[in-house]
Amino acid sequence: MPVEAAINRAAGSSDKEETRGNRTAADAKEVTMNPSSARILVIDDEQDILDLVADILDANGFTVDTARCGSLGLVKLAENRFDLLLCDVGMHEMNGWEVVERVRKTDPVTGVVLVTGWGSTLSEDDARHKGVDAILGKPFEMRTLVGTVERVLGVCQERAGTGAA
């Protein structure tokens, strides 16, 4: 069943009702802790991981879109509004750090979670300095994934309330 859900999602769930452009803190005020209003983009070059993460988030009420590489993810980010980006660090074509660097040039608002199998070698302080809100180490439990997403959405909501980017 998860494979069918992933196929159905890929076949037509991408709603492009809003052009993204450059976002400001005021734009983030739309983010609420109500998962059905939170839009999440997941970028990972491993299809099985991409499908699993998307299925978990979808099952928890989030609106999810996916991209198999950094460049496709950047296109989707430019064309749509997302509240959170969940991106793998170790991708071949463009790594997660490069994606974050490009995203932060035009978007200081969207929450960013980097997913990595190299968790012990990544500094939370360095990551925050580069615009990352959280690091999620692999392997992770479903509740840890959902809890991290909810926490980062809350941080984004607070950031929007204070006007800080």
N, C-alpha and C positions, 0 to 999 in steps of 0.2 A: 504493500500500500504506500509506503513512503516514496518509492520510485514513481508511482503513478501521480502522487501529489506533486513531486518535483517536475515531472513532465508537464502536467497541467499548468503549473505556475510558469514554467518557461514558455509555454505556448501562448500565453496571452494575459498575464496578470499585470503587465507593466502599464500603469495608468500615468499618462503624461499630462495631468491636468494643470500643471503649473511650471513655468520656466524658472529655473533656479537662479542663475546669474550670481552676482556677489551677494553674500548674506551678511547681515548685521545682527547685533544682539537683539534688536527689536524683532527680527524674524523668528528668533528662537522662542519667543513668548508663546508661540503656538504649541510648543512641546508641553505635554502634560504627562502625568504618571499613568494615564489611561493608555494601556498598550495598543488599543485599536487605532489610536491617533498617531502613534510613533511609527515613522517609516525608517527602515533599516536597510542599508546596502551591505551585503557580505561579499568580500573579494577573496578568492582562494583559487589557486591553480590545480588543486586536487578535487576532482568532481565529487568523490565520495564524501569528503569533509564538507564541501560546499553544500551538498544536498542535506547532509545530516544537520548542520548548523541551521540552515534555512528551515528545515522541518521542525526543529525544536522551537525556534523563535515563532514560526507560524502557529504551531500548536499552542503557544502561550499568548496568542492574540496580537502579535506584532504584524505589521505589513512589511513583507520582505521582498527584496529584489536581489539578484545575484549577478556576479561577473566572474569569468574564469581567468582574468588577467588584470593587471593594474591599468593598462591603457583603456580597456573597455570600461572598467570601473570609473575612470576619470571622465569618459564620455557620458556615462549615466549620471554622474554627479553634476556635470555641466547642464544636462537636460532636465533634471528633476530635483525636487527638494527632498533631502533626507535629513532626519534628525540625528542619525547615528551611522557611522561607518565602522564596520568590523572587518579588519583586513589582516591577512596572514603576512608575517614578516618574510618568510623564506620562499619567495616566488622567483621563477626563472627570468621572465621577461623584464619585470620591474619589481623590485622588492617593496615591502610595506613601508619602509622608511622613505623611499622615493615618492610613493603615493601620498603619504602624509605631508611631505615637503611641498608638493604641488598643490594639494588641497588647501593647505594653510595660507598659501599666497593670496587666495581669493575668498577664503571661507574660514574665519576664526570661530565660527559658532558651532558647526556640526560636531557632535561628540565623536571621539575616535578611540576605538579599542583595537590594539594590536594583539594578534594571536600568534604565539610562538612556541616552538619546541625547545627553544634556547633560553627559556625564562630565567635561568640562574645567571646568565651573562648579560642581562639587560637591566640597566639602572632605572628605577622608577623616576628619579629626579631628572636624569637625562631625557627620558621619554617625555615627561611633563614639559620640560624646556623646549622640546621640539613640537609640542602641540598635541601630545597623546594624553588622553584622559585616564586610560587604564591599560594594563598588560595582562593578558590571559594566557597562562601557560598550558601547554598540551602535556599530557591528556587532562581534560577537565570534565567535571560532572555537569549534567544538565542544569541542576539548580545553581551551580557556580556561574555558568554562562548567563542564565536568565537574571540572576542577582547582579552580576556585573553590568549587564545592559541597563537594568532598572536604575542602578546607582549612577551610572554615567548620564542617563537621561535626567536624573535629578540634579546632577551637577550642572548640566546645560541649562536647566530651568533656573537654577540659582544664578548662574552667570548672566542669563538674560535679564533677570530681575534687578541685578546690580548694574547692568550696562557694561560689565567687564567682558572682554573677549578672551 
